[in-house]
């Protein structure tokens, strides 16, 4: 799924740039991601078990995707199918959103392997709800913040002696 989605992002970015070679770049992307996606997902799942939840989250959202993007860029350069900056930036933005989504679903028990995981069929059944919840998450967080900011602070109770 990752290989297909990332390749589509590259193809769209390449088509918009008008540069030839989009198919070669997409094929390199599909091959690279197909070969490495399991490794990166495993690293992300391992990071979830760290004592420091913040550190685990940072590794899932920034560390692993950063490593993957750097090696992806090197792979494209090595095989002579370097993507233009516009396409690389588009894929980096996609990777950042994807990493946030991975963190969200993995923290909710989806797409995990081993004892923590469920069947792939169960994970796919949960995807529509998880996507909707993930998409609405910023709205929920923002509305909660607005409510907290607009609610007046409780006044300290006056003592009976003051009366």
C-alpha positions in Angstrom: 0.0 0.0 0.0 2.8 2.4 0.9 4.7 1.7 -2.3 1.6 2.3 -4.4 0.6 5.5 -2.6 4.1 7.0 -2.7 4.5 6.1 -6.4 1.3 7.9 -7.2 2.5 10.9 -5.3 5.7 10.9 -7.4 3.7 10.4 -10.6 1.4 13.3 -9.9 4.2 15.6 -8.9 6.2 14.6 -11.9 3.2 15.1 -14.3 2.8 18.6 -12.9 6.4 19.4 -13.4 6.3 18.3 -17.0 9.7 16.5 -16.7 10.2 13.1 -18.4 11.2 10.0 -16.4 8.2 9.9 -14.1 7.6 6.2 -14.8 11.2 5.3 -14.0 11.1 7.3 -10.8 7.8 5.7 -9.8 9.2 2.2 -10.5 12.3 2.9 -8.4 10.0 4.1 -5.6 7.8 1.0 -5.8 10.8 -1.3 -5.7 12.5 0.6 -2.8 9.4 0.9 -0.7 8.3 -2.7 -1.4 11.7 -4.0 -0.2 11.9 -1.7 2.9 8.4 -1.0 4.2 8.4 -4.0 6.5 11.7 -3.0 8.0 10.6 0.5 8.7 7.2 -0.6 10.1 9.1 -3.0 12.4 11.3 -0.2 13.6 8.2 2.0 14.2 6.5 -0.8 16.1 9.6 -1.4 18.3 9.7 2.4 19.1 6.1 2.1 20.5 7.4 -0.1 23.3 10.0 2.5 24.6 9.6 3.6 28.2 9.5 7.2 27.0 6.2 7.6 25.1 7.5 10.9 23.7 10.7 9.4 22.4 8.8 6.5 20.9 6.4 9.0 19.2 9.3 11.0 17.8 11.0 8.0 16.4 7.7 6.8 14.7 6.9 10.3 13.3 10.3 11.8 12.6 13.2 9.3 13.0 12.1 6.3 10.9 10.5 8.5 8.2 13.6 10.7 8.1 15.9 7.7 7.7 13.6 6.2 5.0 13.4 9.5 3.1 17.2 9.9 3.2 17.8 6.3 1.9 15.0 6.7 -0.6 16.7 9.9 -2.0 20.1 8.0 -2.1 18.5 5.1 -3.9 17.0 7.3 -6.6 20.4 9.0 -7.1 22.2 5.7 -7.2 20.1 4.2 -9.9 20.0 7.4 -12.0 16.3 8.1 -11.5 16.6 11.2 -9.3 13.3 13.0 -8.7 13.1 16.8 -9.0 12.9 18.8 -5.8 9.1 19.4 -6.3 8.4 15.6 -6.4 10.7 15.0 -3.4 9.0 17.6 -1.3 5.6 16.2 -2.2 6.7 12.8 -1.1 8.2 14.2 2.1 4.9 15.9 3.0 3.0 12.7 2.2 5.5 10.8 4.4 5.0 13.2 7.3 1.2 12.8 7.2 1.5 9.0 6.7 3.8 8.8 9.7 1.3 10.6 11.9 -1.4 8.3 10.6 0.8 5.2 11.4 1.4 6.5 14.9 -2.3 7.0 15.3 -3.4 3.6 14.1 -0.5 1.7 15.8 -1.3 3.3 19.2 -4.8 2.0 18.7 -3.6 -1.6 18.0 -4.0 -1.6 14.2 -1.3 -2.9 11.7 0.8 -4.4 14.4 2.5 -7.8 14.2 3.2 -10.4 16.8 1.3 -10.7 20.0 0.1 -7.1 19.9 -1.4 -7.5 16.4 -4.7 -8.6 15.1 -5.5 -10.2 11.7 -4.9 -8.1 8.6 -8.6 -8.6 7.7 -9.6 -7.1 11.1 -7.2 -4.2 10.6 -8.7 -3.5 7.2 -12.2 -3.6 8.6 -11.2 -0.9 11.1 -9.5 1.4 8.6 -12.6 3.5 7.6 -13.3 4.3 11.2 -9.6 5.0 11.9 -9.3 7.3 8.9 -12.4 9.2 10.0 -11.1 9.5 13.5 -7.7 10.6 12.4 -9.2 13.2 10.0 -11.4 14.6 12.7 -8.7 14.6 15.4 -7.5 18.1 14.7 -11.1 19.4 15.0 -11.6 17.5 18.3 -8.4 18.9 19.7 -9.0 22.4 18.6 -12.6 22.4 19.9 -11.4 21.1 23.2 -8.8 23.8 23.4 -11.4 26.5 22.6 -13.8 25.2 25.3 -11.0 25.2 27.9 -9.9 28.7 26.9 -13.5 30.1 26.9 -14.5 28.5 30.2 -14.0 30.9 33.1 -11.7 29.7 35.8 -13.6 28.7 39.0 -13.4 31.4 41.7 -11.9 30.4 45.0 -14.6 29.9 47.7 -14.8 32.8 50.1 -14.2 31.8 53.7 -17.0 32.1 56.2 -14.8 34.4 58.3 -14.9 37.0 55.6 -18.7 37.2 55.8 
